[in-house]
Amino acid sequence: MVRKILLSALIWAALSTACGPRYLPGTKVEATEEREEVAAVVEQYRRAVEQRDNDAVRKLVSSTYYENASTTEDPSDDYDAEGLDKVLAELKTAVKAVKYDITITAIDVLDDTAASVDYEYKAQYLYTVGEQDRWGTTSDKNRLSLRRESGAWRITAGL
């Protein structure tokens, strides 16, 4: 009798977990094909930042990219795709090494054409002040906006 109860419990446990939702690795975000595609772009972005590969970052960014630096009332710090190239070039010369961790907390896909990714990041970076190298750290929450262009997801804001 005990054996039958244990066997029934094991079968029930196996069936109940097999029917549950599947999540993106390392997240609590339910997996869908579109979310997996968007998460792959975020991972490509993360790796490109760590490798300080401006060309790889730029390939992930839309030609319509626009950044307002979260200051909607002050346009002096806003920049477009061309301005992003300048920002990336300045960072490449100022920063010698980067360790960049991203934890995706939410992905919303609208009509398979637009998406947003909420994430938390932790960054460590080696930079030079004067002639002395220093490590800096930062962490925060951010949101990337993406749009599907010619079949590929491209970042339109949020870097």
N, C-alpha and C positions, 0 to 999 in steps of 0.2 A: 504494500500500500504506500509506504513512504517513497519507494522507488518510483511509482506512478506519479505521485505528487511532484517529486523533483523533476521528472522528465517533462511533465506538463508545464511546470514553471519555466524550465529552460526553453521549451518550444515557444511559449508565450513571450518570453523575453526576447528571443531571436526574432520573432515575427513583429513585435512592437517596435524594435529598433530599426529593422529593415524598412519599415514604412515611414519613418520619420524624415524630416527635411534634411537636405544635404547643404553644408555650409562651405563658403570659400575658405581655403586653408588659412588657419591662424585668425579667423574672424568669427563673429556671430551673425554674419550676413548670409542670408539664404542664397544658395547658388542658382543662377540661371545662366543660359548661354551668353546673354548680353552682359550680365554682371561679370562673368569670367573674362570676357573680352576687355571690359573696362579695367578690371583689376590687373590684367596683363599689361596694359598701357601704364598704369601706376607703377608697377614693378619695373618696367623698362625705364621709366623716368627716374625712379630711385637709383637704379644701377648706373644710369648715365651721370647723375649727380655725383655719386661716389667715385666714378672713374674720371670725373671732371671733363666729360666728353660733350662739349657744346654742340657739336654736329648731331649727336644722338638726341640731345634734348630738343634741338631745333626741328628735327624730323617728326617729333611727337606733337609739335605745336602748330596750330592753325595759322594761316596767313592773316586771319581776322583777329588774332590774339589781341586782347586789351586788358590791361591791369590798372586798377585804380588804387591799389595798395590799401584797400578798405577805408579810404577817406573820400567819400563821395562829394564833400564840399570843397576839397582842395585839389584842383587839377594839376598842381605843380609837380606832383610825384607820379602822375599817370604815365604810362607808356604803352606802345603798341608792339607789334612783332619786330619792327626795326629797332625800337628802343630796347627790346628784350635782348637782341644781339649785342648791344652795347653793355647791358648789365652783365650778361654772361661773360663777355670779354674781360670786364673789370674784375669779376670774381675769379676768373681763371688766373689772372696775374696776382691777385691778392691772397688767394687761398691755395695752400700747397697740398693738402690732403683733407678728405672728408669721410666721415662715417655717418651714414644716414639711415635711420630706421623709420619705417612707416607702418602704422597699424590702421587698417581701414575699419571705420566704424559704421559706415552706411554707404550704399550705392543706390541711387535712384535713376532709373532709365525711363525716359518719356518717349513714347512712340518710336522707339528704335532709332531716333535721330539726335536726341540730346540726353546728356547724363550729368549727374553731379556725384562727386565722391567726397564724403566727409572722412577726415583722417586725423590721426594724432602723429606727430613726428618728434623724433629726438635726433639732434645732430651734434656731432663733434667735428671741429675743423681746426686745422693747423694753419696759422697765418703769421705774417711777419709784421712787426711794429718796429720801425727803425731798422736795426739789423738783428733784432732778436725774435726768434720764433716763439709763438705762444699757442696754446690750445684754448679754444673757446667752446662753449656748449650752449645749446638752446633747445627748447622744447615748446610745442604749442599745438593748437588745433588749427586745421585749415580746410578749405573746400576747393576742389578743382571742378571746373566746368568743362565739359567736353561736347563735341558735336561730331556726328558721323559725316565724313567727307570722302567721297569716292570709295566707299566701302570700308574705310578705316576710321577709328576713333582718333580725334585730334583735340588737344587741350586748347580751350579758347580763353581761359582765365584761371588765375589762382596760383601761379608759380611763385 
